[in-house]
Amino acid sequence: MGTEATQKDVQETFDYLYAEAAKVLELGGSFAPFGAATRQNGERTHVNVDLPIERSTPNDHISGLIMGFRKEAEAGRIFIAGLAFDGKVAIAGEQREALVVHVEHDKGEGVQIFVPYERLEDGKKLRFGSPILQPIHPEIFSLPG
């Protein structure tokens, strides 16, 4: 699989996670971190971590997702995985709310995309800013060497 196919997979995974998370935020809600992976046969799976929301933190959910995806990757069952969560990003020295999407491919590509947002005066509608991409060291797929 070439670089173009890898980038397409990353883009499709980002698009799915972003759309699902933005939908919840635009309804005025919040969400526990969740993820998605694509199996070797092309089937996409939506993944949640079964933790009591009232006694767990977002980091608990993120760690659980990464550990679960790592097991699937080590078994060779998935080739791309990602997760979405509500976070923050620094822009011009100011912390802003951001929808964060973390995507990794078994070819070694890893990226975290921060999409800043703000709630408008009505408290429900959102204005999303431009995505900020940050290459990351893979935590789910590790390459030999």
C-alpha positions in Angstrom: 0.0 0.0 0.0 1.4 3.4 -1.0 1.6 6.7 0.7 -1.5 7.9 -1.2 -3.6 5.0 0.1 -2.3 5.5 3.6 -3.2 9.2 3.5 -6.7 8.3 2.2 -7.2 5.8 5.1 -6.1 8.5 7.6 -8.4 11.1 6.1 -11.4 8.7 6.1 -10.8 7.7 9.7 -10.5 11.4 10.7 -13.7 12.3 8.8 -15.7 9.6 10.5 -14.4 10.4 14.0 -14.8 14.1 13.5 -18.3 13.9 12.1 -19.5 11.7 15.0 -17.9 13.9 17.7 -19.0 17.2 16.1 -22.6 15.9 15.9 -22.7 15.4 19.7 -21.1 18.7 20.4 -23.4 20.5 18.1 -26.4 19.1 20.0 -25.0 20.8 23.1 -23.7 17.6 24.6 -20.4 16.2 25.7 -19.1 12.7 25.1 -16.7 10.1 26.5 -13.7 9.5 24.3 -14.5 6.9 21.6 -12.7 5.3 18.7 -12.9 3.6 15.4 -10.7 1.0 13.7 -10.7 -0.6 10.3 -10.3 -4.3 10.1 -8.1 -6.0 7.4 -11.3 -6.9 5.5 -12.3 -3.2 5.3 -15.0 -3.3 8.0 -15.0 -0.2 10.2 -15.8 -0.7 13.9 -17.0 2.0 16.4 -15.5 1.4 19.8 -16.3 2.7 23.3 -14.7 1.7 26.6 -17.1 0.2 29.1 -16.3 2.3 32.1 -18.7 4.0 34.6 -18.8 7.5 33.2 -19.5 9.0 36.7 -16.3 7.4 38.1 -13.9 7.5 35.2 -11.9 10.3 33.6 -11.4 11.0 29.9 -7.8 9.7 30.3 -9.2 6.4 31.6 -11.2 6.0 28.4 -8.3 7.1 26.1 -5.9 4.6 27.8 -8.5 1.9 27.5 -9.0 2.6 23.8 -5.3 2.6 23.0 -4.7 -0.6 24.9 -7.6 -2.3 23.1 -6.5 -1.1 19.7 -2.9 -2.2 20.5 -4.1 -5.7 21.2 -6.0 -5.8 17.9 -3.0 -4.4 16.0 -0.6 -6.9 17.5 -3.0 -9.7 16.5 -3.0 -8.3 12.9 -6.8 -7.7 12.9 -6.7 -3.9 12.2 -4.6 -1.6 10.0 -5.8 1.8 11.1 -7.3 3.1 14.4 -8.2 6.4 15.9 -10.0 8.1 18.7 -11.8 11.3 19.3 -12.1 13.4 22.5 -12.8 16.8 23.7 -9.6 18.7 24.6 -7.7 21.9 24.4 -5.2 23.5 22.1 -3.0 26.6 22.6 -3.5 29.2 20.0 -1.5 32.4 20.2 -0.8 31.6 23.9 -4.4 31.1 24.8 -6.0 27.7 25.7 -9.0 27.0 23.4 -11.6 24.2 23.4 -10.8 21.7 20.7 -12.2 18.5 19.2 -9.1 16.2 19.1 -8.8 13.3 16.7 -5.8 10.9 17.1 -5.2 8.6 14.1 -2.6 5.9 13.5 -1.9 3.6 10.5 0.0 0.4 10.6 2.5 1.9 8.1 3.8 4.0 10.9 1.9 7.3 10.2 0.5 8.9 13.3 -1.2 12.3 13.5 -3.2 14.2 16.1 -5.6 16.8 14.7 -6.9 19.6 16.8 -10.0 21.4 15.6 -10.7 24.5 17.8 -14.3 25.4 18.4 -16.3 28.0 20.3 -19.9 28.0 21.3 -21.9 30.9 20.0 -24.1 33.1 22.1 -27.1 30.7 22.0 -24.9 28.2 23.8 -25.6 25.4 21.3 -24.3 26.4 17.9 -20.6 25.9 17.3 -18.0 27.6 15.2 -15.2 25.3 14.2 -11.8 26.7 13.4 -9.1 25.4 11.0 -7.6 22.0 11.9 -4.1 22.0 13.4 -2.1 18.8 12.5 0.6 17.5 14.7 2.6 14.4 13.8 2.8 12.0 16.8 4.8 9.0 17.8 2.6 5.9 17.3 1.2 4.3 20.5 -1.0 1.7 18.8 1.1 0.5 15.9 4.8 0.2 16.6 7.2 -0.5 13.8 10.1 -2.9 14.4 13.5 -1.3 15.0 
